[in-house]
Amino acid sequence: MTTRPRRTQRRTEALTRARIVETAVELLDTAGEGGLTFRALTERLATGPGAVYWHVANKGELLDAATDEVVTAALGAAPGDSTASPREGIHAVALGLFDAIDAHPWLAAQLAAQLSRNPWESVTPRIFESIGRRVRALGAPENTWFVSTSVLVHYILGAAGQNAANARAAAPDTDRAAFLDAVSTRWDELDPEEFPFMRAVADQVREHDDREQFLAGIDLVLGGIAAG
């Protein structure tokens, strides 16, 4: 008599929209966008396709929901406006997105698609609001808010996406220090007349920290906003 209610409760929980989206994120992380099919989803949830379609109309809606879920979690980790300076808040939002894109290989492409395809949906406004309210708090002139925020958002998503792509492209057994040393050495061997700049910065490549470099780029943008 007690077995049936428990089994029914577990099945009901598995068929909620939140559970479906959570499972979709898991599939995307392990198999990529191509591996996210309704067949794979229903198999992992141990249910029928009709139950999934009750909550999600199609794969596009599922991808949007998964993207929104991950981005909301990343932005939620940033401190509130009252507990941090605008610069600290922007750093926190940026690092949250940086880490999310690094952890979820499919996320960068989905964010790029949503920014260009449907920027009125929830993901784009969430990201712009998180950055934009802090740009406004910096005291930037109102007529620069959109441009300043757009530059920051595109830098954050582009740099984070490139960093994640670089990490995935490297062989699993690649030693980062040895790789950077090899890059530095090869740059230093370039023709001095054709590549004077590359030779000048070759030594800076060794042992640089990706996160520090990422934040340094944000500070360059913030410096320009302050100067303007």
Backbone as a ProteinNet text record, in pm:
[ID]
protein_1_A
[PRIMARY]
MTTRPRRTQRRTEALTRARIVETAVELLDTAGEGGLTFRALTERLATGPGAVYWHVANKGELLDAATDEVVTAALGAAPGDSTASPREGIHAVALGLFDAIDAHPWLAAQLAAQLSRNPWESVTPRIFESIGRRVRALGAPENTWFVSTSVLVHYILGAAGQNAANARAAAPDTDRAAFLDAVSTRWDELDPEEFPFMRAVADQVREHDDREQFLAGIDLVLGGIAAG
[TERTIARY]
82.7	0	86.3	203.6	286.7	374.8	391	481.2	425.1	297	238.6	247.2	213.1	225.4	368	466.5	605.1	646.6	607.9	643.7	576.1	450.4	377.7	442.4	486.6	549.9	679.9	760.8	886.7	861.1	760.1	728.9	680.2	598.6	548.1	661.8	756.4	870.2	955.3	968.9	1051	989.9	860	792.1	767.2	821.8	808.2	896.4	863.4	943.7	1086.3	1098.3	1231.2	1318.8	1261.2	1337.2	1375.8	1286.2	1315.2	1430.8	1426.1	1531.6	1664.6	1661.8	1783.4	1845.4	1762	1811.1	1863.9	1798.7	1846.9	1986.3	2010.6	2143.2	2246.7	2210.4	2301.6	2336.3	2236.4	2260.6	2347.7	2320.1	2400.1	2546	2567.1	2703.4	2781.4	2712.8	2782.1	2784.1	2680.7	2668.8	2658	2650	2637.8	2497.6	2481.2	2348.2	2295.2	2384.6	2341.7	2289.6	2338.8	2295.7	2167.4	2120.3	1994.5	1878.4	1822.7	1704.8	1593.9	1471.4	1360.3	1363.8	1417.7	1431.8	1529.4	1646.7	1744.5	1688.8	1613.1	1555.5	1454.5	1365.3	1262.1	1324	1432.1	1499.1	1561.2	1625.5	1688.6	1585.4	1471.9	1366.2	1275.2	1293.8	1209.7	1062.2	1030.2	891.4	865.8	745.2	709.7	723.8	734.2	751.5	634	514.8	398.5	410.7	470.1	485.7	583.1	686.2	783.1	720.1	649.9	586.1	478.8	426.8	330.1	393	523.7	595.5	677.8	729.2	818.9	773.3	753.2	693.1	790.6	917.5	1013.2	1155.8	1252.9	1393.1	1439.7	1393.7	1433.5	1393.1	1270.8	1225.2	1306.3	1342.9	1422.1	1562	1624.2	1756.5	1750.7	1646.1	1630.9	1614.7	1535.7	1512.5	1639.4	1717.2	1843	1941.9	1948.3	2036.8	1995.5	1867.9	1816.4	1847.9	1835.5	1862.6	2008.1	2100.9	2243.7	2281.7	2232.3	2265.5	2208.3	2085.3	2023.7	2105.6	2153.4	2237	2368.5	2428.6	2556.4	2539.8	2434.2	2412.6	2371.1	2303.4	2258.1	2371.1	2488.5	2603.5	2670	2637.4	2698.4	2639.4	2719.7	2668.2	2565.7	2476.3	2377.2	2440.1	2365.9	2419.2	2455.8	2390	2413.6	2533.4	2587.6	2696.7	2831.1	2835.8	2961.3	2962.3	3081.1	3092.8	3049.4	3014.1	2976.4	3085.2	3211.5	3321.2	3328.8	3316.9	3320.3	3203.2	3088.3	2971.4	2988.4	3045.1	3070.1	3170.4	3274.4	3371.7	3300.9	3213.6	3146.1	3053.9	2977.7	2890.3	2974	3081.7	3167.2	3228.7	3279.9	3341.1	3236.6	3115.1	3008.7	2979.1	2971.3	2947.8	3069.7	3189	3313.2	3316.5	3287	3290.3	3178.1	3060.4	2948.6	2978.4	3035.7	3070.4	3181.2	3273.2	3380.6	3325.5	3226.2	3170.9	3072.2	3009.2	2906.1	2948.3	3009.6	3067.4	2969.1	2843.1	2740.6	2689.2	2719.6	2655.5	2694	2821.1	2865.2	2787.2	2770.1	2697.2	2551	2491.1	2351	2333.1	2426.4	2417.6	2432.5	2526.3	2544.6	2418.6	2358.3	2236.8	2121.5	2107	1996.6	2016.5	2140.6	2167.4	2129.5	2150.2	2121.3	1980	1926.5	1797.9	1678.6	1685.7	1571.8	1620	1679.2	1733.2	1627.7	1502.2	1396	1357.9	1406.6	1376	1454.6	1434.4	1480	1631.6	1708	1851.9	1922.4	1899.8	1965.8	1930.2	1801.7	1770.1	1833.9	1843.8	1906.1	2052.5	2124.6	2267.1	2287	2212.1	2226.6	2186.5	2082.3	2039.6	2146.4	2205.4	2307	2429.6	2469.2	2583	2539.9	2427.9	2385.9	2355.1	2292.2	2260.7	2387.9	2492.4	2619.9	2696.8	2682.5	2739.7	2674.8	2546	2474.3	2523.1	2547	2593.1	2734.9	2810.8	2945	2940.9	2822.3	2808.8	2829.9	2826.1	2844.4	2727.9	2752.4	2643.3	2536.9	2412.5	2302.9	2312.4	2361.2	2367.1	2476.4	2555.3	2658.6	2622.7	2510.3	2477.4	2468.8	2396	2376.6	2507.5	2582.2	2708.8	2806.1	2819.8	2913.7	2876.5	2747.9	2702.5	2718.4	2689.1	2703.7	2848.9	2941.7	3083.3	3125.4	3082.6	3117.1	3057.3	2930.9	2864.3	2932.3	2959.4	3021.1	3163.9	3234.9	3369.6	3361	3272.5	3260.4	3226.9	3124.4	3081.1	3184.2	3243.9	3342.6	3469.7	3523.6	3648	3626.5	3514.2	3485.6	3466.2	3397.2	3376.1	3505.9	3594	3722.2	3809.3	3807.9	3885.8	3838.6	3706.7	3652.4	3686	3678.9	3711.7	3858.6	3946.5	4089.1	4114.4	4046	4065.1	4017.3	3908.1	3855.2	3937.4	3999.5	4078	4210.8	4259.3	4387.3	4372.9	4479.7	4478.1	4460.6	4393.1	4365.8	4490	4601	4723.2	4816.5	4763.7	4847.6	4886.9	5014.7	5064.3	5058.3	4978.1	4955.2	5085.6	5168.1	5292.4	5384	5393	5478.8	5423.9	5291	5229	5255.7	5235.4	5258.4	5405.7	5492.2	5635	5669.5	5606	5630.2	5578.4	5461	5406.3	5499.3	5543.2	5632.3	5761	5817.2	5942	5923.7	5813.5	5789.3	5764.8	5694.7	5672.3	5804.7	5889.6	6017.9	6108.7	6078.6	6159.5	6107.2	5995.5	5939	6032.6	6012.5	6094.3	6079.2	6187.1	6177.6	6125.7	6143.6	6095.4	5946.5	5900.4	5759.8	5670.6	5724.8	5644.8	5711.8	5740.7	5808.1	5722.9	5592.4	5505.7	5498.7	5478.7	5466.2	5591.9	5706.4	5830.4	5839.8	5790.1	5799.3	5715.6	5602.8	5513.3	5530.4	5622.9	5637.8	5657.3	5739.3	5765.6	5643	5550.5	5431.4	5333.7	5350.3	5260.2	5283.9	5409.1	5443.7	5373.5	5306.8	5248.7	5146.3	5085.6	4978.4	4855	4772.7	4652	4531.4	4455.5	4343.1	4237.6	4207.9	4105.7	4152.6	4279.5	4334.1	4336	4372.6	4373.5	4231.4	4135.7	3995	3947.6	3977.4	3936.8	4012.3	4137.2	4213.9	4148.5	4093.7	4022.8	3898.9	3827.4	3709.6	3749.8	3860.1	3905.4	3948.1	3999.6	4032.7	3905.4	3798.6	3671.9	3616.1	3622.2	3571.6	3651.3	3782.3	3863.2	3819.5	3784.9	3734.6	3601.5	3514.5	3385.4	3404.7	3495.6	3521	3581.1	3669.7	3733.8	3636.7	3536.5	3440.5	3341.6
-120.7	0	126	119.2	239.8	257.2	147.1	156.2	244.8	235.7	308.1	459	518.4	664.5	713.8	640.1	683	678.7	570.3	558	667.7	695.4	801.5	937.2	961.6	1088.7	1106.5	999.5	1008.9	1035.6	969.3	987.8	1129.6	1183.5	1319.1	1419.4	1399.8	1490.3	1484.4	1363.8	1348.1	1416.8	1440.2	1497	1647.1	1710.2	1855.7	1919.9	2042.9	2116	2136.1	2163.9	2186.3	2062.3	1945.1	1821.4	1795.4	1825.8	1808.4	1898.8	2024	2118.4	2076.1	2033.9	1986.5	1869.6	1777.4	1662.4	1705.2	1803.8	1855.8	1916	1988	2044.9	1933.3	1826.9	1714	1651	1635.2	1577.3	1668.9	1797.1	1893.3	1891.3	1881	1880.2	1756.6	1643.9	1518.5	1486.2	1528.4	1486.9	1602.6	1726.1	1840.7	1856.9	1960.4	1988.6	1872.5	1807.4	1694.9	1578	1566.2	1456.2	1483.2	1608.3	1641.4	1612	1494.8	1455.6	1419.5	1424.9	1389.7	1240.7	1160.5	1018.3	996.7	1063.4	1050.3	1106.5	1214	1276.9	1185.3	1126.1	1039	912.2	863.4	745.3	775.1	890.9	925	953	1008.3	1037.7	918.1	811.8	691.5	726.5	797.6	837.2	836.2	872.8	877.2	1017.1	1032.5	1164.4	1257.7	1202.8	1287.2	1366.1	1305.3	1373.3	1490.3	1474.2	1581.6	1694.2	1657.2	1758.9	1838.1	1781.4	1854.9	1979.9	1970.4	2081	2164.3	2101.8	2169	2136.1	2239	2217.4	2156.1	2195.3	2149.1	2165.7	2125.3	2131.6	2275.2	2364.7	2504.2	2562.2	2533.6	2581.7	2518.1	2392.4	2322.8	2382.4	2414.8	2477.6	2614.7	2690.6	2822.4	2809	2710.5	2690.9	2646.7	2559.7	2514.1	2630	2712.1	2828.9	2924.6	2949.8	3039.1	2985.1	2854.5	2791.7	2813.9	2790.1	2802.7	2948.6	3037.7	3179	3237.9	3201.3	3250.8	3210.4	3086.3	3039.8	3116.1	3142.4	3214.5	3357	3423.4	3562.2	3570.4	3467.9	3467.8	3459	3415.7	3405.4	3539.7	3641.5	3774.1	3843.5	3922.6	3993.9	4098.6	4130.5	4233.5	4371	4463.4	4598.1	4669.7	4634.8	4705	4650.8	4536	4472.5	4480.5	4539.5	4547.4	4674.6	4721.1	4837.2	4795.9	4891.8	4856.5	4776.9	4816.6	4744.4	4600.3	4582.3	4447.2	4364.4	4428.8	4358	4313.1	4400.3	4364.2	4249.9	4255.8	4145.4	4015	4020.1	3898.6	3841.5	3927.8	3882.9	3822.3	3890.8	3844.2	3708.6	3691.2	3563.3	3452.4	3487.3	3388.1	3334.1	3424.1	3382.2	3310.3	3358.7	3295.2	3149.1	3124.8	2989.1	2903.1	2962.4	2886.7	2841.2	2930.1	2895.4	2791.1	2799.1	2700.7	2563.3	2561.5	2435.7	2371.3	2451.6	2399.9	2429.7	2334.1	2358.9	2411.9	2384.9	2425	2567.2	2626.7	2751	2870.2	2881.6	2998	3010.6	2899.8	2903.1	2940.4	2890.4	2922.7	3070	3124	3266	3353.4	3317.2	3393.1	3386.6	3269.3	3253.3	3335.1	3333.8	3407.5	3558.3	3603.6	3746.8	3797.8	3715.4	3758.4	3723.3	3613.3	3564.2	3621.7	3620.2	3668.9	3741	3860	3933.6	3985.8	3967.2	4010.1	3901.5	3779.1	3672.2	3693	3605.5	3631.6	3638.7	3561.3	3552	3685.2	3743.9	3870.4	3981.7	4004	4107.7	4081.9	3955.4	3925	3968	3932.9	3965.7	4116.7	4180.6	4325.5	4400	4353.4	4420.1	4406.5	4288.5	4266	4354.5	4373.3	4460.1	4606.2	4634.7	4771.9	4849.9	4787.2	4861.1	4901.4	4821.5	4854.3	4959.4	4957	5065.2	5197.5	5196.2	5317.7	5364.2	5268	5303	5360.1	5333.4	5391	5541.5	5590.9	5733.5	5768.9	5669.3	5696.6	5780.9	5871	5950.7	5860.6	5900.7	5814.9	5780.6	5874.3	5847.9	5747.2	5701.5	5600.2	5464.5	5456	5332	5211.6	5226.5	5112.2	5069.9	5165.6	5131.5	5068.9	5129.7	5077.8	4936.5	4916.5	4783.8	4682.1	4721.1	4630.4	4587.1	4682.8	4649.8	4549.2	4573.1	4481.2	4342.9	4337.7	4208.5	4130.9	4197.6	4127.5	4085.1	4166.4	4124.7	4002.6	4007.9	3897.9	3767.2	3768.7	3645.6	3599	3693.1	3654.7	3599	3668.2	3622.9	3492	3480.5	3356.6	3240.6	3266.3	3160.9	3115.9	3211	3176.1	3098.4	3138.9	3067.8	2923	2903.7	2769.1	2686.3	2748.2	2676.8	2635.6	2724.1	2691.3	2572.1	2571.8	2462.8	2329.6	2331.1	2207.3	2159.3	2253.4	2215.3	2150.5	2182.7	2126.2	1976.1	1903.1	1760	1739.3	1630.2	1606.7	1604.6	1560.3	1549.8	1669.7	1779.2	1896.8	1964.2	1990.7	2064.9	2213.2	2288.8	2429.3	2509.3	2492.1	2568.3	2537.3	2409.7	2370.4	2425.8	2424.8	2477.2	2626.7	2702.2	2846.3	2877.9	2796.3	2816.9	2794.6	2694.3	2667.6	2782.5	2834.9	2948.3	3068.2	3096.8	3209.6	3195	3076.5	3051.4	3072.4	3019.5	3033.4	3178.9	3252.1	3394.1	3471.4	3433.4	3502.6	3475.1	3369	3332.9	3393.6	3468.5	3529.7	3636.7	3668.9	3770.3	3904.1	3964.5	4088	4207.7	4208.4	4320.7	4307.7	4185	4163	4155.5	4105.9	4085.7	4145.9	4274.8	4334	4330.7	4350.1	4348.3	4208.3	4106.8	3970.2	3927.9	3967.7	3935.2	4010.3	4134.2	4215.1	4157.9	4093.2	4042	3892.1	3830.6	3685	3637.1	3708.3	3665.7	3678.4	3768.4	3788.2	3670.8	3590.4	3476.6	3370.3	3354.7	3249.9	3272.8	3170.5	3165.7	3276.3	3332.3	3428.3	3353.5	3420.8	3361.2	3405.2	3308.7	3341.3	3427.1	3397	3473.8	3616.3	3630.3	3764	3844.5	3780	3847.1	3888.8	3802.1	3829.5	3952.8	3957.8	4072.6	4199	4184.3	4301.7	4365.7	4283.4	4336.5	4413.8	4363.2	4433.9	4567.6	4568.7	4693.3	4796	4752	4844.8	4912.5	4833.6	4890.7	4986.4	4943.1	5028.1	5156.8	5149.4	5270.6	5367.9	5313.8	5399.4	5461.1	5384.9	5438.3	5551.8	5532.1	5635.2	5760.5	5739.8	5854.6	5932.2	5861.5	5927.6	6012
0	0	0	59.9	67.2	-55.9	-134.6	-249.7	-359.6	-389	-500.3	-486.2	-371.8	-359.2	-379.1	-325.2	-341.2	-487	-556.2	-696.1	-777.6	-746	-816.8	-792.9	-669.2	-636.4	-713.1	-721.3	-794	-942.2	-997.5	-1138.9	-1164.4	-1074.5	-1090.1	-1087.7	-996.1	-987.6	-1113.8	-1172.4	-1291.2	-1411.8	-1409.1	-1524.3	-1512.2	-1411.9	-1403.5	-1508.9	-1545.9	-1643.8	-1591.5	-1462	-1404.6	-1419.6	-1398	-1410.2	-1555.7	-1646.6	-1788.7	-1831.3	-1789.2	-1825.5	-1763.1	-1638.2	-1571.5	-1646.5	-1691.4	-1767.5	-1903	-1964	-2092	-2077.2	-1969.6	-1943.9	-1930	-1859.3	-1842.2	-1976.7	-2063.2	-2195.2	-2281	-2275.4	-2351.4	-2305.4	-2175.6	-2121.6	-2167	-2177.2	-2208.3	-2357.4	-2430.7	-2570.6	-2668.6	-2620.1	-2708.5	-2763.4	-2846	-2900.3	-2984.2	-3058.5	-3140.5	-3058.7	-2935.6	-2850.8	-2774.6	-2782.4	-2715.1	-2809.2	-2795.8	-2872.6	-2774.8	-2822.6	-2734.3	-2701.2	-2789.7	-2759.5	-2644.2	-2652.2	-2543.7	-2413.9	-2424.4	-2306.1	-2240.2	-2319.3	-2261.6	-2204.2	-2266.5	-2212.8	-2077.1	-2065.7	-1938.6	-1830.4	-1869.7	-1772.8	-1746.9	-1825.5	-1812.4	-1825.8	-1931.5	-1955.1	-2105.1	-2146.4	-2286.6	-2343	-2476	-2536.3	-2510.4	-2497	-2472	-2343.5	-2242.4	-2114.3	-2125.7	-2208.6	-2228.9	-2310.7	-2416.9	-2502.5	-2427.4	-2320.2	-2238.8	-2178	-2148.6	-2084.7	-2182.6	-2288.7	-2383.4	-2524.8	-2606	-2738.1	-2838.4	-2832.3	-2933.4	-2881	-2961.7	-2919.3	-2901.6	-2987.2	-2973.6	-2839.8	-2797.8	-2667.9	-2555.2	-2573.2	-2471.9	-2460.3	-2574.3	-2572.4	-2505.5	-2537.2	-2474.6	-2323.6	-2281.7	-2138.1	-2067.1	-2131.7	-2071.6	-2059.7	-2163.6	-2161.1	-2050.2	-2040	-1936.2	-1796.6	-1779.4	-1649.6	-1607.5	-1698.5	-1665.9	-1643.6	-1729.2	-1716.3	-1588.5	-1555.2	-1431.4	-1309.8	-1308.7	-1197.7	-1192.3	-1308.6	-1313	-1263.3	-1306.3	-1264.9	-1118.5	-1070.1	-931.7	-831.2	-877.3	-786.5	-761.4	-841.7	-824.6	-703.2	-632.3	-515.5	-554.5	-462.5	-488	-500.9	-562.5	-585.6	-456.5	-347	-220.9	-144.3	-187.5	-113.4	-184.1	-301.9	-376.8	-460.1	-492.6	-580.8	-721	-806.8	-944.2	-1016.7	-998.3	-1062.7	-1011.3	-879.9	-823.7	-874.3	-886.1	-936.6	-1079.7	-1163.3	-1302.8	-1310.5	-1228.8	-1223.8	-1187.3	-1087.7	-1041.6	-1148.7	-1214	-1322.9	-1435.6	-1472.1	-1581.1	-1549.4	-1428.6	-1391.5	-1381.8	-1338.1	-1334.9	-1474.1	-1571.8	-1709.8	-1767.1	-1732.9	-1777.6	-1733.1	-1606.2	-1552.4	-1608.9	-1630.7	-1686.2	-1828.4	-1909.1	-2046.6	-2049.6	-1954.7	-1945.7	-1905.5	-1818	-1767.9	-1864	-1948.9	-2039.7	-2184.2	-2253.6	-2385.6	-2490.3	-2474.4	-2571.2	-2549.4	-2434.3	-2393.1	-2480.6	-2518.7	-2595.4	-2726.3	-2796.5	-2923.4	-2902.2	-2795.3	-2768.1	-2732	-2656.7	-2621.1	-2745.4	-2832.1	-2956	-3041.5	-3048	-3128.1	-3071.2	-2939.8	-2879.2	-2890.9	-2879.9	-2894.4	-3032.7	-3133.4	-3270	-3314.8	-3262.9	-3311.2	-3236.1	-3105.8	-3025.8	-2900.5	-2917.8	-2803.1	-2706.6	-2737.8	-2647.1	-2547.1	-2568.7	-2474.2	-2344.6	-2248.6	-2111	-2095	-2172.3	-2148	-2174.4	-2291.7	-2325.2	-2227.9	-2196.6	-2097.4	-1960.6	-1918.9	-1788.8	-1787.9	-1893.5	-1898.8	-1908.6	-1998.1	-2014.5	-1888	-1820.5	-1696.6	-1588.3	-1577	-1473.5	-1494.3	-1619.9	-1649.6	-1652.9	-1718.2	-1740.8	-1614.8	-1517.1	-1394.3	-1320.2	-1338.7	-1273.4	-1353	-1484.5	-1566.8	-1528.7	-1511.5	-1469.6	-1333.2	-1242.3	-1107.8	-1108.2	-1215.3	-1226.1	-1250.3	-1287.2	-1315	-1460.8	-1548.5	-1691.4	-1743	-1837	-1894.7	-1956	-1944.7	-1990	-2138	-2218.3	-2361.8	-2399.4	-2300.2	-2327	-2268	-2198.3	-2128.2	-2221.6	-2331.8	-2420.8	-2486	-2538.4	-2604.4	-2506	-2388.6	-2288.6	-2245.4	-2220.1	-2177.2	-2288.7	-2412	-2526	-2543.3	-2530.6	-2544.3	-2437	-2314.4	-2205.8	-2228.9	-2265.5	-2285.9	-2399	-2509.1	-2622	-2589.1	-2513.2	-2471.8	-2380.4	-2281.3	-2184.6	-2255.1	-2339.3	-2405.4	-2507.9	-2580.4	-2680.6	-2619.9	-2519.6	-2456.3	-2381.2	-2310.8	-2238.2	-2334.2	-2445.3	-2543.9	-2608.4	-2639.3	-2699.7	-2601.9	-2475.1	-2374.4	-2361.8	-2358	-2347.2	-2470.2	-2589	-2712.3	-2714.5	-2667.1	-2661.6	-2569.9	-2455.6	-2359.4	-2416.6	-2490.7	-2547.4	-2665.8	-2737.8	-2854.9	-2816.8	-2698	-2653.7	-2626.1	-2651.7	-2622.2	-2472.2	-2433.2	-2290.2	-2202.1	-2258.2	-2177.5	-2196.6	-2254.8	-2278.8	-2148	-2132.2	-2017.2	-2051.2	-1977.6	-2012.1	-2013.1	-1909.2	-1901.2	-2019.1	-2055.2	-2167.2	-2298.8	-2312.9	-2434.7	-2449.8	-2340.8	-2346.1	-2370.2	-2313.1	-2336	-2482.8	-2543.9	-2685.4	-2772	-2737.5	-2812	-2801.4	-2679.6	-2656.9	-2736.9	-2735.8	-2808.4	-2958.1	-3013	-3156.3	-3195.5	-3111.5	-3140.5	-3138.2	-3044.9	-3032.3	-3152.3	-3227.5	-3343	-3473	-3465.5	-3586	-3641.8	-3766.4	-3831.5	-3759	-3709.9	-3631.1	-3709.5	-3839.5	-3919.7	-3950.5	-3971.5	-4005.5	-3881.9	-3770.5	-3648.9	-3525.6	-3525.3	-3409.1	-3283	-3297.4	-3179.6	-3119.9	-3203	-3152.8	-3076.7	-3126.8	-3057	-2924.4	-2922.2	-2800.8	-2687.4	-2719.5	-2614.4	-2591.8	-2661	-2652.3	-2509.3	-2433.3	-2295.5	-2206	-2239.5	-2157	-2168.2	-2273.1	-2292.3	-2185.8	-2147	-2050.6	-1916.1	-1868.8	-1734.8	-1708.8	-1813.2	-1787.5	-1738.8	-1661.4	-1604.6	-1687.6	-1737.4	-1826.4	-1757.5	-1632.5	-1561.4	-1533.3	-1495.1	-1472	-1601.6	-1710.9	-1840.5	-1879.2	-1852.5	-1881.4	-1804.5	-1675.6	-1593.9	-1632.8	-1675.6	-1719.3	-1841.2	-1930.1	-2045.1	-2004.4	-1905.6	-1854.8	-1794.3	-1719.9	-1658.8	-1762.3	-1875.3	-1982.6	-2033.9	-2050.4	-2094.5	-1988.9	-1862.6	-1754	-1743.7	-1768.6	-1767.7	-1875.2	-1991.6	-2097.2	-2064.9	-1997.6	-1956.9	-1858.3	-1760.5	-1660.4	-1722.6	-1819.8	-1883.3	-1970.4	-2023.5	-2110.8	-2036.5
[MASK]
++++++++++++++++++++++++++++++++++++++++++++++++++++++++++++++++++++++++++++++++++++++++++++++++++++++++++++++++++++++++++++++++++++++++++++++++++++++++++++++++++++++++++++++++++++++++++++++++++++++++++++++++++++++++++++++++++++

